[in-house]
Amino acid sequence: MVLRRNEHDGSALRASPEVVLSNSAAVDLVNLGGSWRRCQERYRFDRGGKPYVTALSAREIGEQREPFNGNLVTIQNELEFVHSTLQAASFCASFSDMAGIILHYQADKSADPYLEIERPGAIWAEGVAGTNGVGTCVVERRPTMVIGRDHFFREYASLSCIAAPVLSAETEMIGVLNVTTANPDVTTETFSLVANIAIRTAERLSNQLFLDRFRQNTILKIGNGDRTILLALDGDQRIVGANRGARDCFGWRGDARPERDLWSIFERDKGVIDGFASADHLKGLRRLDNHLTCDATILHRERKAPGHPAAKPPSPLPKPEKRLSVARPRAEALTIEKCLGPDPKMQAQARLLRRVAGSSLPILLLGETGVGKDTLAKVLHSQGERRDKPFVAFNCAAVPESLIDSELFGYGVGAFTGAKREGNIGRLQQADGGTLFLDEIGDMPLSLQTRLLRVLESGEISPLGSAKLEHINVDVIAATNNDVGKAVAEGRFRQDLYYRLAGVVVELQPLRERPDLVDIAHALLASEADAPPARLGDDAMAALVRHPWPGNVRELKFVLRRARHVCENGVITAQDLFLPSKLPPVSPTRTTDGAPDLDLSLQDAECKVIVKTLAVFGGDVNKAAQALNMSRATLYRKIRLHKLGSQKVIN
Ligand SMILES: Nc1ncnc2c1ncn2[C@@H]1O[C@H](COP(=O)(O)OP(=O)(O)OP(=O)(O)O)[C@@H](O)[C@H]1O
């Protein structure tokens, strides 16, 4: 992809207006001159003045998000994906609507606090915030890069961002995917790469929205990556939807509804028609206009509503041939037991959680980032007695300190300047009768810890500026990946609040220690209904076991997601995972004089890898040795060395 950039004001990229990323399609970035003119002439902004910073309340954000509620998971998945890819360069990622309002956001807690101004509810419309990625992209409807002083207001000169349009299934622009950093050390090269990733992610999100919209139809996919062509077909093989890639390719840009027969574009060849009915991969589709041939994949087939007459069979009738497709295993619902894994210690914890379910005992979930604390909290709610009541999550780290009070406890009529006239219902009241999930509780400021404790102890709440006491009845689940014990010892976390929250404490295992790592991978592959089916090859399973997974299940999810799209014939190999080949870094054990004992640590790591690999291959030494890249004899020697005789071994 080639990015052509029209500079406006002295930014880091001025010296290189054309940033070559690869030799494929060219993307014209917005010329910011037009936006600057609008700022001066239409909005009459003063560069050195203060932008009118404003943000929506939680309820308003909820209302603004409504049109996208059906696509929430898709949007969040893409944001998580782009954020996890770019977080090393301190980028946050957001999705905004066409009013320039940020609706969803992904950022690292440790990211620059300045990025807080990018959180949900923030309004980045160009007429409010001047030239900026989101607002200018909304006006120009093209990818927009705004670096440092390219922002109209000097106030935003420390921010750099790239925004790209997100399209509906009908290829109307419906929002903006934006990535922003306040890191001054990001180089031109990194920026070029980030721009590429952001633009591709916006295209993939648009494609995913297309798949969401046409999930009942047959989907024909041609090509890969950002130029993917997607066609949605009805049972008569009429095209009922086409993504931007398809419209560009076939020259239908102006057609609101590109309805036409598939066979008015491709040659109606018997082999292809037979293949269409019986296989998931079509070879040699020939275009009628230019006679070029291509291969295609059928992502899924039309689903008929009950009572709907069956689709007309394609002619000639399909033969009952053996399907070439990769079988898609059924995704099973998560349970408390599955969330915790089969390790006997964890199963004991699962039994404990089942026993206390419905007892209103507070639960504290601990564990590294991405291990599934949030997921377990939702499962606990959905399997408890309050499942028909609200589950309300509140992330203590994602809300600025100044807003936690009003967001969590709400406020009464006219509580403070700028408050909404009718007041605001806090999360605690929203959760009344149900479950309140306090995520990242370790990040709650001390002053608010006192208030929270009082509310939890008394069951009464008096919203800011209101004299009225309200009774609330909530089950509380809290979670953190911080060391709360240490925070208590250092006086950063109130001990009495810790005891109030820690009725039952469960620590989730890091993924690298879970014996069911490969089962989780299989389950994740089965869970994305609209993605192409894929299964793990033996070498991929071994590679999964060897990797240390610092981002835990979240990282695994994205690695598999990428692999599913790059693999050939639906079989994921170790190469498709793009994992580093080194052995996992291990936390060294200590010798008696306190120095790290690297030898022991490595042995420990080796032992764990062997145990897991044998488990993955059901104890088959041949396969395990192959996967570990060692001879059978060496593996036997190591099994003896590590005293793994009790492991299931098939000779
Ligand atoms: N047992 C599981 N099976 C399948 N997917 C899971 C499982 N546990 C977690 N996930 C997925 O992994 C991702 C991260 O999970 P989750 O958000 O629950 O982790 P977390 O511990 O709360 O992370 P953080 O501390 O960063 O908030 C989510 O996309 C979730 O759907």
The ligand as an SDF file (V2000), in Angstrom:
LIG
                    3D

 31 33  0  0  0  0  0  0  0  0999 V2000
  -12.0950  -19.7120   28.7320 N   0  0  0  0  0  0  0  0  0  0  0  0
  -12.1860  -18.9310   27.6580 C   0  0  0  0  0  0  0  0  0  0  0  0
  -12.5890  -19.4460   26.4850 N   0  0  0  0  0  0  0  0  0  0  0  0
  -12.6840  -18.6840   25.3740 C   0  0  0  0  0  0  0  0  0  0  0  0
  -12.3680  -17.3620   25.3300 N   0  0  0  0  0  0  0  0  0  0  0  0
  -11.9680  -16.7950   26.4580 C   0  0  0  0  0  0  0  0  0  0  0  0
  -11.8480  -17.5330   27.6810 C   0  0  0  0  0  0  0  0  0  0  0  0
  -11.3910  -16.7020   28.6280 N   0  0  0  0  0  0  0  0  0  0  0  0
  -11.2160  -15.4990   28.0270 C   0  0  0  0  0  0  0  0  0  0  0  0
  -11.5800  -15.5490   26.7360 N   0  0  0  0  0  0  0  0  0  0  0  0
  -11.4880  -14.4580   25.7500 C   0  0  0  0  0  0  0  0  0  0  0  0
  -10.2320  -13.8100   25.9570 O   0  0  0  0  0  0  0  0  0  0  0  0
  -10.3560  -12.3950   25.8910 C   0  0  0  0  0  0  0  0  0  0  0  0
   -9.8770  -11.7780   27.2000 C   0  0  0  0  0  0  0  0  0  0  0  0
  -10.7460  -12.1960   28.2430 O   0  0  0  0  0  0  0  0  0  0  0  0
  -11.1950  -11.2260   29.4300 P   0  0  0  0  0  0  0  0  0  0  0  0
  -11.4730   -9.8530   28.9290 O   0  0  0  0  0  0  0  0  0  0  0  0
  -12.2700  -11.9390   30.1810 O   0  0  0  0  0  0  0  0  0  0  0  0
   -9.8250  -11.2070   30.2690 O   0  0  0  0  0  0  0  0  0  0  0  0
   -9.4750  -10.3490   31.5540 P   0  0  0  0  0  0  0  0  0  0  0  0
   -8.7110  -11.2400   32.4650 O   0  0  0  0  0  0  0  0  0  0  0  0
  -10.7280   -9.7270   32.1140 O   0  0  0  0  0  0  0  0  0  0  0  0
   -8.5140   -9.2590   30.9100 O   0  0  0  0  0  0  0  0  0  0  0  0
   -8.1000   -7.8100   31.5030 P   0  0  0  0  0  0  0  0  0  0  0  0
   -7.4710   -8.0470   32.8420 O   0  0  0  0  0  0  0  0  0  0  0  0
   -7.1170   -7.2870   30.5000 O   0  0  0  0  0  0  0  0  0  0  0  0
   -9.3810   -7.0160   31.5790 O   0  0  0  0  0  0  0  0  0  0  0  0
  -11.8180  -12.1030   25.6110 C   0  0  0  0  0  0  0  0  0  0  0  0
  -11.9320  -11.8460   24.2260 O   0  0  0  0  0  0  0  0  0  0  0  0
  -12.5460  -13.3890   25.9870 C   0  0  0  0  0  0  0  0  0  0  0  0
  -13.6710  -13.5850   25.1660 O   0  0  0  0  0  0  0  0  0  0  0  0
  1  2  1  0
  2  3  1  0
  2  7  2  0
  3  4  2  0
  4  5  1  0
  5  6  2  0
  6  7  1  0
  6 10  1  0
  7  8  1  0
  8  9  2  0
  9 10  1  0
 10 11  1  0
 11 12  1  0
 11 30  1  0
 12 13  1  0
 13 14  1  0
 13 28  1  0
 14 15  1  0
 15 16  1  0
 16 17  2  0
 16 18  1  0
 16 19  1  0
 19 20  1  0
 20 21  2  0
 20 22  1  0
 20 23  1  0
 23 24  1  0
 24 25  2  0
 24 26  1  0
 24 27  1  0
 28 29  1  0
 28 30  1  0
 30 31  1  0
M  END
$$$$
